Amino acid sequence: MIVIEFDNIKIENIKLDGIQNSWQKAIEVSQLLLKKSDDEILNLKIYDRYRPNQKTVYEALESKIKMKSKYLNSLKKQHDTKLSCMFIVLRVGLYHLISRKVYCIIE
């Protein structure tokens, strides 16, 4: 079994100097984010009321990984299927995807 956990950081939660109020500008910026490296995306500052303790995309991703790692043992112990891999996929803006492997066993 492969588990993939998805999450989303909306463009309006990325601090972009006032662009959040303009949908057209948000789309343009989101397209520009496609040209950025993962490291540049991870360093973007965010403000998300559902993630008040996370100030960057990196902190949001790390928090998600830590949270899922807590449940990893219970997933591995399920007897109905065998867990082989677990991934986190984080969408930043409209288009940019960042993924991380949380667990993987190769047989």
Number of C-alpha atoms within 10 A of each C-alpha: 11 11 14 14 13 13 15 14 20 17 21 18 15 21 16 14 7 10 17 17 10 10 12 11 13 21 16 12 17 18 15 12 18 16 11 12 11 15 11 12 20 17 13 15 16 23 18 17 9 7 13 10 12 18 17 18 22 19 17 21 22 14 15 17 18 12 11 16 15 10 10 15 11 9 16 14 11 10 8 6 10 12 19 14 16 20 18 21 18 20 17 23 22 18 13 19 16 16 15 14 12 16 15 12 8 5 4
